Amino acid sequence: MPYRRGYLLYGPPGTGKTSFTQAVASALNLNICYLNLSGGNLDDDGLNVLLNNAPMRSVILLEDIDAIFVERTSVQQAQQMGRSVTFSGLLNALDGVRSQEGRILMMTTNHREKLDPALLRPGRADMHVELNLASEKQMKGLFSKFFPEATDAEMQAFANELPEFKINMAKLQGHFLKYRDDLHGAIANAKSLLDIEY
């Protein structure tokens, strides 16, 4: 079996798509190569060169792929004519990186429904992984990471203050950092998370 795979991580902002990629790379002891396709200084040939020269044992990360192409049209190209990666150039480059051993492709999006089916098919995005807003189990789990001394009752008390699937993990992390020395303050002020906009 060839050692190569493509993943699409999708879900609301702040749910940990980039952190998930970093965790996978760390667990597998891989480099991360971040590709910015919306900068306007890269064309199809340049993209192919970058992907072909990426180090072995790497995760290639394409963040916010939905912000780059809308209905096969480059957002950058629509704003200003000039150098940019075309949709067909991206597809050809992804097929090329798939033929190279020891690399994993990770694409992230907040809006999977906006993506062209050609980008979503197996062979380009073999597995689609949804990262959603925080469940009760995730809230309690993150609480216990920040407050390892907390009892089960305290973790449950915090989770009881908030609805499931309404808050992202980034907001929770910010809240726990704010109250990192005040376990009871973190519980008492949990509802303030419902008013925070990021």
Residue frames as qw, qx, qy, qz and C-alpha x, y, z in Angstrom:
[[0.000, 0.889, 0.457, 0.000, 0.00, 0.00, 0.00],
 [0.396, 0.489, -0.050, 0.776, 1.45, 3.41, -0.91],
 [0.359, -0.518, -0.469, 0.618, 2.01, 5.76, 2.00],
 [0.008, 0.075, 0.160, 0.984, -0.03, 8.75, 0.88],
 [0.066, -0.608, -0.784, 0.101, -3.43, 10.11, 1.78],
 [0.004, -0.335, -0.121, -0.935, -5.57, 13.22, 1.44],
 [0.182, -0.513, -0.744, 0.387, -7.81, 14.57, 4.18],
 [0.092, -0.555, -0.223, -0.796, -10.44, 17.29, 4.21],
 [0.242, -0.347, -0.670, 0.609, -11.06, 18.78, 7.66],
 [0.123, -0.473, -0.364, -0.793, -14.27, 20.78, 7.77],
 [0.378, -0.623, -0.640, 0.246, -16.40, 22.56, 10.33],
 [0.084, -0.972, -0.181, -0.123, -17.07, 25.95, 11.90],
 [0.329, 0.684, -0.387, 0.524, -14.18, 28.34, 12.66],
 [0.269, -0.601, 0.524, -0.540, -12.32, 27.71, 15.90],
 [0.938, -0.179, 0.043, -0.295, -13.05, 23.98, 16.10],
 [0.600, -0.562, 0.551, 0.138, -9.40, 22.92, 15.84],
 [0.867, 0.495, 0.064, 0.005, -8.76, 22.06, 12.20],
 [0.389, 0.763, -0.442, 0.267, -5.26, 23.53, 12.16],
 [0.421, -0.570, 0.622, -0.334, -4.52, 22.20, 15.65],
 [0.934, 0.057, 0.316, -0.155, -5.66, 18.75, 14.51],
 [0.747, 0.618, -0.191, 0.154, -3.17, 18.94, 11.63],
 [0.051, 0.742, -0.565, 0.358, -0.38, 19.96, 14.00],
 [0.695, -0.362, 0.538, -0.312, -1.26, 17.10, 16.35],
 [0.951, 0.280, 0.124, -0.030, -1.19, 14.55, 13.50],
 [0.541, 0.715, -0.352, 0.269, 2.18, 15.86, 12.30],
 [0.240, -0.663, 0.595, -0.386, 3.57, 15.74, 15.83],
 [0.849, -0.175, 0.429, -0.254, 2.26, 12.23, 16.51],
 [0.917, 0.354, 0.141, 0.115, 3.75, 10.94, 13.23],
 [0.521, -0.554, 0.280, 0.586, 6.95, 13.02, 13.55],
 [0.530, 0.529, 0.466, 0.471, 6.30, 14.78, 10.22],
 [0.171, -0.137, 0.058, 0.974, 7.15, 18.26, 8.94],
 [0.301, 0.747, 0.544, -0.234, 4.31, 20.66, 8.09],
 [0.267, 0.020, 0.399, 0.877, 4.50, 22.52, 4.78],
 [0.217, 0.685, 0.480, -0.503, 1.97, 25.36, 4.70],
 [0.306, 0.233, 0.557, 0.737, 0.89, 26.46, 1.21],
 [0.161, 0.619, 0.319, -0.699, -0.74, 29.87, 0.79],
 [0.404, 0.351, 0.683, 0.498, -2.54, 29.91, -2.56],
 [0.080, 0.890, 0.448, 0.040, -4.24, 33.27, -2.09],
 [0.429, -0.603, 0.064, 0.670, -1.12, 35.42, -2.00],
 [0.476, 0.851, 0.096, -0.201, -1.22, 36.24, -5.72],
 [0.051, 0.789, -0.574, -0.212, 2.47, 35.53, -6.31],
 [0.425, -0.176, 0.885, 0.076, 2.11, 31.88, -7.27],
 [0.635, 0.329, -0.321, -0.621, 1.02, 30.28, -10.53],
 [0.974, 0.019, -0.010, -0.226, 0.35, 26.67, -11.59],
 [0.742, 0.423, -0.427, 0.297, 4.00, 25.93, -12.41],
 [0.005, -0.561, 0.546, -0.622, 5.18, 27.41, -9.14],
 [0.768, -0.303, 0.272, -0.495, 2.68, 25.31, -7.20],
 [0.969, 0.169, -0.180, -0.010, 3.93, 22.14, -8.90],
 [0.482, 0.526, -0.511, 0.479, 7.53, 23.03, -8.09],
 [0.325, -0.513, 0.481, -0.633, 6.70, 23.68, -4.43],
 [0.902, -0.160, 0.166, -0.366, 4.80, 20.42, -4.05],
 [0.901, 0.308, -0.272, 0.137, 7.50, 18.40, -5.80],
 [0.396, 0.497, -0.505, 0.585, 10.19, 19.95, -3.59],
 [0.625, -0.601, 0.154, -0.473, 8.35, 19.49, -0.32],
 [0.056, -0.479, 0.854, -0.198, 10.40, 17.35, 2.06],
 [0.578, -0.124, -0.792, -0.154, 9.62, 13.67, 2.40],
 [0.398, -0.400, -0.733, 0.381, 7.66, 12.75, 5.51],
 [0.023, 0.014, 0.104, -0.994, 5.60, 15.93, 5.37],
 [0.180, 0.667, 0.693, -0.206, 2.06, 17.07, 5.91],
 [0.142, 0.180, 0.328, 0.917, 1.11, 19.53, 3.18],
 [0.020, 0.583, 0.644, -0.494, -1.47, 21.94, 4.58],
 [0.017, 0.334, 0.420, 0.844, -3.87, 23.95, 2.40],
 [0.008, -0.398, -0.650, 0.648, -5.96, 26.08, 4.76],
 [0.324, 0.600, 0.299, -0.667, -9.34, 27.61, 3.94],
 [0.300, 0.040, 0.763, 0.571, -9.54, 26.01, 0.51],
 [0.177, 0.726, 0.664, 0.038, -13.09, 27.39, 0.13],
 [0.063, -0.881, -0.067, 0.463, -11.73, 30.96, 0.30],
 [0.291, -0.409, 0.580, 0.642, -9.44, 30.34, -2.67],
 [0.079, -0.050, -0.760, -0.643, -11.84, 28.96, -5.26],
 [0.474, 0.353, 0.508, -0.627, -15.56, 29.63, -5.72],
 [0.765, 0.527, 0.306, -0.208, -17.16, 27.65, -8.54],
 [0.831, 0.175, 0.268, 0.455, -13.75, 26.89, -10.10],
 [0.293, 0.835, 0.014, 0.465, -12.86, 30.58, -10.29],
 [0.562, -0.046, -0.391, 0.728, -9.91, 31.97, -8.38],
 [0.224, -0.882, -0.365, 0.198, -11.05, 34.56, -5.84],
 [0.405, -0.537, 0.211, 0.709, -7.72, 36.33, -6.34],
 [0.286, 0.146, 0.621, 0.715, -8.22, 36.36, -10.11],
 [0.014, -0.764, -0.612, -0.204, -11.70, 37.80, -9.75],
 [0.300, -0.861, -0.164, 0.376, -10.29, 40.66, -7.68],
 [0.048, 0.835, -0.376, -0.399, -7.29, 41.42, -9.89],
 [0.901, 0.426, -0.084, 0.019, -5.99, 39.89, -13.05],
 [0.031, 0.780, -0.615, 0.108, -2.49, 38.53, -12.75],
 [0.365, 0.269, -0.886, 0.099, -0.55, 35.53, -11.51],
 [0.639, -0.252, 0.441, -0.578, -2.65, 33.00, -9.67],
 [0.174, -0.079, 0.980, 0.047, -3.21, 29.30, -9.36],
 [0.563, -0.010, -0.390, -0.728, -6.06, 28.03, -11.52],
 [0.806, -0.181, 0.347, -0.445, -8.54, 25.43, -10.35],
 [0.946, 0.291, -0.141, -0.022, -7.31, 22.88, -12.93],
 [0.382, 0.621, -0.561, 0.392, -3.73, 23.70, -11.91],
 [0.445, -0.453, 0.569, -0.522, -4.59, 22.92, -8.30],
 [0.939, 0.019, 0.183, -0.292, -6.26, 19.62, -9.23],
 [0.804, 0.477, -0.322, 0.150, -3.28, 18.58, -11.37],
 [0.104, 0.619, -0.609, 0.485, -0.86, 19.54, -8.60],
 [0.668, -0.329, 0.469, -0.474, -2.84, 17.54, -6.04],
 [0.975, 0.195, -0.011, -0.110, -2.79, 14.51, -8.30],
 [0.567, 0.598, -0.470, 0.316, 0.96, 14.95, -8.60],
 [0.200, -0.553, 0.619, -0.521, 1.54, 15.17, -4.85],
 [0.887, -0.136, 0.228, -0.378, -0.56, 12.03, -4.48],
 [0.905, 0.338, -0.251, 0.062, 1.97, 10.08, -6.51],
 [0.274, 0.600, -0.587, 0.470, 4.78, 10.94, -4.11],
 [0.722, -0.302, -0.605, 0.149, 5.44, 8.65, -1.18],
 [0.510, -0.226, -0.472, 0.683, 5.62, 9.82, 2.41],
 [0.049, -0.081, 0.053, -0.994, 3.40, 12.89, 2.17],
 [0.012, 0.573, 0.798, -0.186, -0.04, 13.56, 3.60],
 [0.006, -0.349, -0.265, -0.899, -2.28, 16.27, 2.16],
 [0.101, -0.551, -0.688, 0.461, -4.54, 18.16, 4.60],
 [0.017, -0.404, -0.311, -0.860, -7.09, 20.69, 3.36],
 [0.051, -0.410, -0.680, 0.606, -9.26, 22.72, 5.71],
 [0.114, -0.377, -0.435, -0.810, -12.53, 24.51, 5.08],
 [0.234, 0.140, 0.553, -0.787, -15.31, 26.19, 7.01],
 [0.644, 0.396, 0.132, -0.641, -17.74, 25.50, 4.14],
 [0.406, -0.096, 0.868, 0.270, -17.49, 22.05, 2.57],
 [0.495, 0.615, 0.599, -0.137, -20.72, 22.73, 0.65],
 [0.252, 0.881, -0.123, -0.381, -18.96, 25.44, -1.39],
 [0.289, -0.501, 0.727, 0.370, -16.28, 23.09, -2.70],
 [0.629, 0.400, -0.447, -0.496, -16.35, 21.66, -6.19],
 [0.959, -0.116, 0.190, -0.176, -16.98, 17.87, -6.25],
 [0.774, 0.506, -0.304, 0.228, -13.76, 17.42, -8.26],
 [0.069, 0.636, -0.565, 0.521, -11.82, 18.55, -5.19],
 [0.641, -0.361, 0.431, -0.522, -13.78, 16.28, -2.83],
 [0.923, 0.161, -0.265, -0.228, -13.47, 13.00, -4.68],
 [0.850, -0.398, 0.300, 0.170, -11.41, 10.07, -3.35],
 [0.760, 0.327, 0.141, 0.545, -7.88, 10.34, -4.60],
 [0.175, 0.608, -0.100, 0.768, -7.75, 14.01, -3.64],
 [0.376, -0.408, 0.453, -0.698, -9.66, 14.03, -0.36],
 [0.440, 0.005, -0.896, -0.070, -9.81, 10.37, 0.66],
 [0.362, -0.478, -0.741, 0.301, -11.33, 11.06, 4.04],
 [0.139, -0.628, -0.105, -0.758, -13.59, 13.90, 5.18],
 [0.448, -0.290, -0.677, 0.507, -13.39, 14.65, 8.90],
 [0.202, -0.785, -0.257, -0.526, -15.89, 16.99, 10.56],
 [0.362, -0.102, -0.542, 0.752, -14.71, 19.00, 13.54],
 [0.234, -0.720, -0.517, -0.400, -17.80, 20.39, 15.20],
 [0.235, -0.668, 0.244, -0.663, -18.57, 22.76, 18.04],
 [0.041, 0.329, -0.839, 0.432, -17.90, 21.41, 21.53],
 [0.683, -0.336, -0.596, -0.256, -19.84, 18.45, 22.89],
 [0.641, -0.717, 0.100, -0.254, -20.31, 17.94, 26.62],
 [0.939, -0.160, 0.049, 0.301, -17.53, 15.34, 26.60],
 [0.579, 0.467, -0.031, 0.668, -15.14, 17.79, 24.89],
 [0.203, -0.816, 0.074, -0.537, -16.02, 20.59, 27.33],
 [0.803, -0.577, 0.127, -0.076, -15.31, 18.34, 30.28],
 [0.901, 0.089, 0.038, 0.422, -12.16, 16.98, 28.69],
 [0.378, 0.621, -0.083, 0.681, -10.69, 20.43, 28.03],
 [0.469, -0.784, 0.083, -0.399, -11.73, 21.57, 31.51],
 [0.907, -0.394, 0.091, 0.117, -9.78, 18.66, 33.01],
 [0.741, 0.347, -0.034, 0.574, -6.68, 19.56, 30.95],
 [0.088, 0.691, -0.138, 0.704, -6.63, 23.06, 32.43],
 [0.483, -0.539, 0.390, -0.569, -7.73, 21.96, 35.90],
 [0.574, 0.153, -0.804, -0.019, -6.31, 18.46, 36.48],
 [0.031, 0.036, -0.778, 0.626, -7.24, 18.72, 40.16],
 [0.538, -0.059, -0.043, -0.840, -10.95, 19.14, 39.32],
 [0.427, 0.056, 0.860, -0.275, -13.41, 16.54, 40.53],
 [0.098, 0.309, 0.841, 0.433, -15.92, 14.85, 38.24],
 [0.024, -0.767, -0.597, 0.235, -18.64, 16.94, 39.91],
 [0.103, -0.703, 0.075, 0.700, -16.80, 20.19, 39.08],
 [0.120, -0.119, 0.709, 0.684, -16.29, 19.15, 35.46],
 [0.025, 0.514, 0.833, 0.204, -19.97, 18.29, 35.20],
 [0.069, -0.774, -0.384, 0.498, -20.96, 21.57, 36.86],
 [0.071, -0.483, 0.351, 0.799, -19.04, 23.47, 34.18],
 [0.032, 0.099, 0.833, 0.543, -20.58, 21.43, 31.35],
 [0.006, 0.617, 0.776, -0.132, -24.07, 21.91, 32.79],
 [0.035, -0.671, -0.144, 0.726, -23.70, 25.69, 32.41],
 [0.146, 0.489, -0.464, -0.724, -23.36, 25.52, 28.61],
 [0.849, 0.351, 0.193, -0.345, -25.34, 24.02, 25.74],
 [0.682, -0.111, 0.608, 0.391, -23.70, 21.40, 23.56],
 [0.504, 0.347, 0.559, 0.560, -22.56, 22.30, 20.02],
 [0.067, 0.955, 0.281, 0.067, -22.86, 26.08, 20.53],
 [0.239, -0.910, 0.307, 0.143, -19.28, 27.05, 21.47],
 [0.777, 0.506, -0.347, 0.141, -16.04, 26.37, 19.66],
 [0.857, -0.266, -0.216, 0.384, -12.95, 24.95, 21.31],
 [0.417, 0.379, -0.112, 0.819, -10.99, 28.18, 20.77],
 [0.352, -0.665, -0.028, -0.658, -13.50, 30.10, 22.92],
 [0.865, -0.472, -0.169, -0.033, -13.29, 27.44, 25.62],
 [0.770, 0.053, -0.185, 0.609, -9.51, 27.56, 25.58],
 [0.133, 0.538, -0.070, 0.830, -9.55, 31.36, 25.90],
 [0.606, -0.643, -0.097, -0.458, -11.95, 31.11, 28.85],
 [0.908, -0.332, -0.162, 0.195, -9.78, 28.56, 30.63],
 [0.583, 0.264, -0.160, 0.752, -6.67, 30.67, 30.07],
 [0.165, -0.655, -0.002, -0.738, -8.46, 33.67, 31.54],
 [0.701, -0.562, 0.137, -0.417, -9.40, 31.68, 34.67],
 [0.731, 0.289, -0.600, 0.145, -6.37, 29.36, 34.74],
 [0.233, 0.185, -0.707, 0.641, -5.76, 30.08, 38.44],
 [0.403, 0.011, 0.402, -0.822, -9.44, 30.15, 39.39],
 [0.048, -0.142, -0.968, -0.204, -11.27, 26.86, 38.86],
 [0.075, 0.582, 0.724, -0.362, -14.43, 28.10, 40.59],
 [0.155, 0.611, -0.051, -0.774, -14.36, 31.35, 38.61],
 [0.096, 0.173, -0.787, -0.584, -14.20, 29.32, 35.39],
 [0.038, -0.396, -0.917, -0.024, -17.39, 27.52, 36.43],
 [0.027, 0.652, 0.485, -0.582, -19.20, 30.58, 37.79],
 [0.175, 0.650, -0.169, -0.720, -18.50, 32.63, 34.64],
 [0.411, 0.061, 0.837, 0.357, -19.10, 29.86, 32.11],
 [0.358, 0.724, 0.586, -0.066, -22.25, 31.50, 30.74],
 [0.012, 0.820, -0.160, -0.550, -20.21, 34.54, 29.70],
 [0.349, -0.169, 0.765, 0.514, -18.91, 32.34, 26.86],
 [0.354, 0.580, 0.726, 0.101, -22.32, 32.58, 25.20],
 [0.123, 0.945, 0.181, -0.244, -21.87, 36.36, 24.76],
 [0.358, -0.591, 0.455, 0.562, -18.31, 36.33, 23.38],
 [0.736, 0.665, 0.119, -0.051, -17.84, 37.02, 19.70],
 [0.552, -0.451, 0.454, 0.535, -14.49, 36.30, 18.01]]
